[in-house]
Every structure is written in C-alpha cells, then in structure tokens.
Amino acid sequence: MNDIKRVIEKPWGKEEVVEINDRYMVKKLTMWQGHRCSLQYHEIKQETIYVLAGKLRIYTGESQESLVSTVYEAGDFITLAPGVIHRMEGETDAVYLEASTPEMEDVVRLVDDYERAPK
C-alpha cells in the first residue's frame, strides 16, 4: 500500500485519497443511502465519476434552476467540466471513483445539508 492513501470521513460517507500528484487525483468515495454531498461546482477542477457499486443519483446543470438528475449504477460514468453545478446522492449505499485534476480545495458550495455552504 502506498503512503498517499488516506481516509477523510464526511457527514455523507467517506472519501479515500488513492493518489494525488501535480497532474491528477484519484479518490474512492462511499455515499450512504439517503445522504448527499453539497450542491457545488469547481472553477478549475474537472472530474470523472465512475460508479463501482450501488446506485448514485447525480444532479447536473448550468444553474440551480436547471438541474437534471440521473441514476448511475456500476459501470456508469460521467465527466463534469469546470463550472457545471452538480451533486451526488445515494439512492442506495454507493461506492464510486473520482478521477480529476488535482485541485483538492476547488469547491464552491451553493447548498449543503450539513451547513458547510457559505452564509
């Protein structure tokens, strides 16, 4: 096992950093059923979500008013460009990979169930 891997507990599940370097980042995430991450976008970061297990609902759109939701299952994936508003929600307990550019702090939260969005 390499030294980079670390687990970050989240109110909606957890994320495990598998690799981070100056070119890319890979995380394995677990989203608990009925929980969801913040409604957010990234200014620079581009990410691809690949579902490993369970059912993950992903909301995407150009604005909060135009969000569309799709349920993704094992083997399904989506790439999110910078600026795309999105949110992941556990339809069931879900495990997924996120491969992205390495800007770990590039998160603009718009709405958050756990009061982490700006006031």
PyMOL commands that set and color helices and strands:
alter all, ss='L'
color gray80, all
select helices_A, chain A and resi 64-66
alter helices_A, ss='H'
color red, helices_A
select strands_A, chain A and resi 6-10+13-20+25-31+39-41+47-53+56-61+68-72+77-80+85-90+94-100+108-111
alter strands_A, ss='S'
color yellow, strands_A
deselect
rebuild
show_as cartoon
